[in-house]
Amino acid sequence: MTYHQNVHLFLLILLFSSSESIHTLAPKKAPTERLIPIGSTTALECEPYTSANATWYRDKQVIAVVEGHKNAILNERTPRGGEERIPDIGFLVIYDVQKADEGIYYCKRANDSKWGEVFDLKVAYVDEVSYDEKIYVEPVIPILGRPLRLQCPIPKAYPPPKITWTVNSLPISHISSDYYAYPNGTLIISHFSYHHFGYFECNINNLAGHAAVSTFIDSRDLVATFESLKPTFVNGCSAALRSSLFMFLLGCLVTSGAVLIYLICAVCLLKPGRPRRVLRPTFWSRADPRLGPGFRKAVVPLPDCFVNARMLPPEAPVAPPATA
């Protein structure tokens, strides 16, 4: 191999190594995820901590240099009103964290040219619900006795938010078992009725914030049909049958009806016997001797015989014979 060939080979090796070092300007450590709420403050340390300078990178781009114990402030931001500044310890400080700050952060120490900790910065947030987004109600006009579905408009959020529902400012778990809430923001009422109308609100929450959207269902907009009233009628009848007071009144009514039917049958359907001699005509409701004595007085309290339009005096009692 000639001298010129050796020189060319050396230059190729040098160029390849330099280009590879440029493209591998990142540590091979697994990043540690750090979740930060939007608008908050975080500080990153180049571990292991030394007093030497450190260069900070984000996605292979130099963003700041820490000099000794002096903190490096990302983009020269300032704390929000009322928030204290972090003392100078040698951190990379990020004030008022925004979505654009997400990325892979790592540092390189100047004294030994070694990589420090690697951070995967994630920003937690909940966007506001736009003014034109409303709770979707299906059907638009509720029908009594039919299912009603409400869908909450979920804004962009990270991590995935938790959806909760309130009716007239009360959690649905404290109101009725007719409500069925699902993680995707759907609320279903199996049988809509008059006690379900009111102010419905869905709340979107995660560790970063809160958003809410509401709607009002008016009872004047309800539609009642014959089919929709059937479940309500059946439920009402079932509740009434379970009532002890109703059962007591029903028993009284059945007993009174049975007694009344017995009396009517006894008076109207009993075949008359041999007519009795009386000076006044008898009424159709006069008692018959074959009726029980208790019913004779109740039905016809008049005596059976009259003489000269006067009631016969009672017979005088017979005196017992005198003893000697």
C-alpha positions as CSV (number, residue, x, y, z in Angstrom):
1,M,0.0,0.0,0.0
2,T,1.5,3.4,-1.0
3,Y,1.8,6.5,1.1
4,H,-1.1,8.3,-0.7
5,Q,-3.4,5.3,-0.2
6,N,-2.6,5.3,3.5
7,V,-3.4,9.0,3.7
8,H,-6.7,8.6,2.0
9,L,-7.6,5.7,4.2
10,F,-6.7,7.7,7.4
11,L,-8.9,10.6,6.2
12,L,-11.8,8.3,5.5
13,I,-11.6,6.8,8.9
14,L,-11.4,10.2,10.6
15,L,-14.3,11.5,8.6
16,F,-16.4,8.5,9.4
17,S,-15.7,8.7,13.1
18,S,-16.4,12.4,13.2
19,S,-19.7,12.0,11.3
20,E,-20.7,9.1,13.6
21,S,-20.0,11.2,16.7
22,I,-22.2,14.0,15.3
23,H,-25.1,11.6,14.6
24,T,-24.7,9.9,18.0
25,L,-24.8,13.1,20.0
26,A,-27.0,11.5,22.6
27,P,-26.6,9.0,25.5
28,K,-27.8,5.4,25.1
29,K,-29.5,5.4,28.5
30,A,-33.2,4.7,28.8
31,P,-35.0,7.9,29.6
32,T,-36.8,8.5,32.8
33,E,-40.3,9.9,32.2
34,R,-41.1,13.1,34.1
35,L,-44.7,14.3,34.0
36,I,-45.1,18.1,34.7
37,P,-48.4,20.0,34.8
38,I,-48.6,22.8,32.3
39,G,-47.8,26.2,33.7
40,S,-45.7,24.8,36.6
41,T,-42.0,24.9,37.3
42,T,-39.5,22.0,37.2
43,A,-35.7,21.7,37.7
44,L,-33.4,19.1,36.2
45,E,-30.1,18.1,37.7
46,C,-27.1,16.7,35.9
47,E,-26.4,13.6,38.0
48,P,-24.1,12.7,39.5
49,Y,-23.8,16.3,40.8
50,T,-20.4,18.0,40.5
51,S,-19.4,21.6,40.6
52,A,-18.2,21.4,37.0
53,N,-20.0,23.0,34.1
54,A,-22.6,20.9,32.2
55,T,-24.2,21.3,28.8
56,W,-27.9,20.5,28.5
57,Y,-29.4,19.1,25.3
58,R,-33.0,18.7,24.1
59,D,-33.5,16.4,21.2
60,K,-29.8,16.6,20.3
61,Q,-29.9,20.5,20.4
62,V,-27.9,22.5,22.9
63,I,-30.3,24.6,25.0
64,A,-28.4,25.8,28.0
65,V,-25.0,25.6,29.9
66,V,-24.8,25.3,33.7
67,E,-21.8,27.1,35.1
68,G,-20.9,25.7,38.5
69,H,-23.6,26.3,41.1
70,K,-25.4,28.8,39.0
71,N,-28.8,27.7,37.5
72,A,-29.5,27.8,33.8
73,I,-32.9,29.2,32.9
74,L,-34.5,27.8,29.8
75,N,-35.3,30.6,27.3
76,E,-34.7,33.2,30.1
77,R,-38.2,32.8,31.5
78,T,-39.3,34.4,34.7
79,P,-41.5,32.9,37.4
80,R,-45.1,33.7,37.5
81,G,-46.5,36.2,39.9
82,G,-46.1,35.0,43.5
83,E,-43.8,32.1,42.6
84,E,-40.4,32.1,44.3
85,R,-37.2,31.6,42.3
86,I,-35.3,28.3,42.7
87,P,-32.0,28.9,44.6
88,D,-28.8,28.5,42.6
89,I,-27.7,24.9,42.9
90,G,-26.7,24.1,39.3
91,F,-30.1,23.1,37.9
92,L,-31.6,23.5,34.5
93,V,-34.8,25.4,35.5
94,I,-37.9,25.5,33.3
95,Y,-40.5,28.1,34.4
96,D,-44.0,28.2,33.1
97,V,-43.8,24.8,31.4
98,Q,-45.6,24.7,28.0
99,K,-46.5,21.9,25.5
100,A,-43.6,23.0,23.3
101,D,-41.1,22.0,26.2
102,E,-41.8,18.3,25.7
103,G,-38.8,16.3,24.6
104,I,-35.8,14.2,25.6
105,Y,-33.5,16.2,28.0
106,Y,-29.9,15.1,28.9
107,C,-26.7,16.7,30.0
108,K,-23.0,16.2,29.5
109,R,-20.4,17.1,32.2
110,A,-17.4,19.2,31.1
111,N,-14.9,17.6,33.5
112,D,-15.2,14.0,32.3
113,S,-17.3,14.4,29.1
114,K,-19.8,11.8,30.4
115,W,-23.5,11.8,30.0
116,G,-25.8,12.4,32.9
117,E,-29.4,11.4,33.6
118,V,-31.8,11.3,30.6
119,F,-35.3,12.8,31.1
120,D,-38.4,12.3,28.9
121,L,-40.3,15.4,29.8
122,K,-44.1,15.1,29.3
123,V,-46.5,18.0,29.9
124,A,-49.9,17.3,31.5
125,Y,-52.7,19.5,30.3
126,V,-56.4,19.9,29.8
127,D,-57.6,22.1,27.0
128,E,-60.7,24.3,27.4
129,V,-63.9,23.2,25.8
130,S,-64.8,25.5,22.9
131,Y,-67.9,27.6,23.2
132,D,-69.6,25.9,20.3
133,E,-69.2,22.4,21.8
134,K,-72.2,21.2,23.7
135,I,-73.4,18.1,25.4
136,Y,-74.9,15.9,22.8
137,V,-78.4,14.7,23.8
138,E,-80.1,11.8,21.9
139,P,-83.0,12.0,21.3
140,V,-82.9,15.8,21.2
141,I,-86.4,16.0,22.7
142,P,-86.6,13.4,25.5
143,I,-89.4,10.9,25.5
144,L,-90.9,9.7,28.8
145,G,-90.1,6.1,29.5
146,R,-87.5,5.8,26.7
147,P,-83.7,5.7,27.1
148,L,-81.8,9.0,26.9
149,R,-78.1,9.3,26.0
150,L,-75.9,12.2,26.8
151,Q,-72.4,12.5,25.3
152,C,-69.8,14.8,26.9
153,P,-67.4,16.6,24.4
154,I,-64.0,15.6,25.6
155,P,-61.2,18.2,24.8
156,K,-57.6,17.3,24.2
157,A,-55.9,16.3,27.4
158,Y,-52.9,14.3,28.7
159,P,-52.9,12.0,30.6
160,P,-56.4,10.8,29.7
161,P,-58.8,12.6,31.9
162,K,-61.5,11.2,34.2
163,I,-65.1,12.1,33.3
164,T,-67.7,12.6,36.0
165,W,-71.3,13.7,35.9
166,T,-73.5,15.8,38.2
167,V,-77.2,16.4,38.0
168,N,-78.4,19.6,39.7
169,S,-74.9,19.9,41.3
170,L,-75.2,16.5,42.9
171,P,-73.1,13.4,41.9
172,I,-75.2,10.8,40.1
173,S,-74.2,8.2,42.7
174,H,-76.2,10.2,45.3
175,I,-79.4,10.5,43.3
176,S,-80.6,7.4,41.6
177,S,-79.6,4.1,40.2
178,D,-81.1,5.0,36.8
179,Y,-77.9,6.7,35.6
180,Y,-75.2,4.7,33.9
181,A,-71.9,6.6,33.3
182,Y,-69.1,5.2,31.1
183,P,-65.4,6.1,30.9
184,N,-65.8,7.6,27.4
185,G,-68.0,10.4,28.7
186,T,-71.4,8.7,27.9
187,L,-74.3,9.0,30.3
188,I,-77.4,6.8,29.8
189,I,-80.7,7.1,31.6
190,S,-82.6,3.8,31.0
191,H,-86.1,5.1,31.6
192,F,-86.4,8.9,31.4
193,S,-89.1,10.4,33.6
194,Y,-90.2,13.7,35.1
195,H,-87.8,13.5,38.0
196,H,-84.8,13.3,35.6
197,F,-85.0,16.8,34.2
198,G,-82.6,19.5,35.4
199,Y,-79.1,20.8,35.1
200,F,-76.6,18.2,33.7
201,E,-72.8,18.9,33.9
202,C,-69.9,16.7,32.8
203,N,-66.5,17.4,34.4
204,I,-63.1,16.6,32.8
205,N,-60.3,16.2,35.3
206,N,-56.7,15.2,35.5
207,L,-53.7,16.3,37.5
208,A,-53.1,19.3,35.3
209,G,-56.5,21.0,35.4
210,H,-60.2,20.9,35.0
211,A,-62.8,21.6,32.3
212,A,-66.6,21.4,32.4
213,V,-69.6,21.7,30.0
214,S,-73.3,21.7,30.9
215,T,-76.8,21.6,29.5
216,F,-80.3,22.0,30.8
217,I,-83.2,19.6,30.1
218,D,-86.5,21.3,30.6
219,S,-89.6,19.3,31.5
220,R,-91.7,21.4,29.1
221,D,-89.9,19.8,26.2
222,L,-90.8,16.3,27.2
223,V,-92.9,14.2,24.8
224,A,-95.4,11.7,26.3
225,T,-96.8,8.9,24.2
226,F,-99.1,6.0,25.0
227,E,-96.2,3.6,24.7
228,S,-94.0,5.8,26.9
229,L,-96.7,6.0,29.6
230,K,-97.1,2.2,29.9
231,P,-93.9,1.6,31.8
232,T,-94.8,4.5,34.2
233,F,-98.2,3.0,34.7
234,V,-96.9,-0.4,35.4
235,N,-94.3,0.9,37.8
236,G,-97.0,2.9,39.6
237,C,-99.2,-0.2,39.9
238,S,-96.4,-2.3,41.2
239,A,-95.5,0.3,43.8
240,A,-99.2,0.6,44.9
241,L,-99.5,-3.2,45.3
242,R,-96.5,-3.2,47.5
243,S,-98.1,-0.7,49.8
244,S,-99.6,-2.2,53.0
245,L,-102.2,0.6,53.2
246,F,-103.4,-0.1,49.8
247,M,-103.7,-3.8,50.6
248,F,-105.7,-3.0,53.7
249,L,-108.1,-0.8,51.8
250,L,-108.5,-3.4,49.2
251,G,-109.4,-6.0,51.8
252,C,-112.0,-3.7,53.3
253,L,-113.5,-3.1,49.9
254,V,-113.7,-6.8,49.0
255,T,-115.3,-7.7,52.4
256,S,-117.9,-4.9,52.0
257,G,-118.7,-6.0,48.5
258,A,-119.2,-9.6,49.6
259,V,-121.6,-8.6,52.4
260,L,-123.5,-6.3,50.0
261,I,-123.9,-9.1,47.4
262,Y,-125.1,-11.5,50.1
263,L,-127.8,-9.1,51.2
264,I,-129.0,-8.3,47.7
265,C,-129.3,-12.0,46.9
266,A,-131.1,-12.7,50.1
267,V,-133.7,-10.0,49.6
268,C,-134.2,-10.2,45.8
269,L,-133.7,-13.9,45.0
270,L,-135.3,-15.6,48.0
271,K,-138.6,-17.2,47.0
272,P,-141.5,-15.9,49.0
273,G,-143.4,-18.3,51.3
274,R,-147.0,-18.4,52.3
275,P,-148.3,-14.8,52.7
276,R,-149.0,-13.7,56.2
277,R,-152.1,-11.7,57.3
278,V,-151.4,-8.2,58.1
279,L,-153.6,-5.1,58.1
280,R,-151.0,-3.0,56.2
281,P,-149.4,-4.0,52.9
282,T,-145.8,-5.2,53.3
283,F,-142.9,-3.7,51.4
284,W,-140.7,-5.7,49.0
285,S,-137.9,-5.3,51.5
286,R,-139.8,-6.8,54.5
287,A,-137.8,-9.5,56.2
288,D,-138.5,-13.2,55.7
289,P,-138.5,-15.5,58.7
290,R,-136.0,-17.7,56.9
291,L,-133.4,-14.9,57.1
292,G,-131.0,-14.9,60.0
293,P,-132.1,-12.9,63.1
294,G,-129.3,-10.6,62.8
295,F,-130.3,-9.5,59.2
296,R,-134.0,-9.2,60.1
297,K,-133.4,-6.2,62.3
298,A,-130.9,-4.7,60.0
299,V,-133.1,-4.9,56.9
300,V,-136.7,-4.5,58.3
301,P,-137.0,-3.2,61.9
302,L,-140.8,-3.0,61.7
303,P,-143.0,-5.6,63.4
304,D,-144.8,-8.2,61.4
305,C,-148.5,-7.7,62.6
306,F,-150.7,-4.6,63.0
307,V,-154.2,-4.4,64.5
308,N,-156.2,-1.2,63.9
309,A,-153.2,0.6,62.8
310,R,-151.7,0.2,66.2
311,M,-149.0,-2.1,67.4
312,L,-150.3,-4.8,69.6
313,P,-149.4,-4.4,73.2
314,P,-147.1,-7.0,74.6
315,E,-148.8,-9.9,76.5
316,A,-148.9,-9.5,80.3
317,P,-146.6,-11.9,82.1
318,V,-148.4,-14.8,83.8
319,A,-148.1,-14.6,87.6
320,P,-146.8,-17.8,89.2
321,P,-149.3,-19.6,91.5
322,A,-149.3,-18.6,95.1
323,T,-147.9,-21.0,97.6
324,A,-149.6,-21.8,100.9
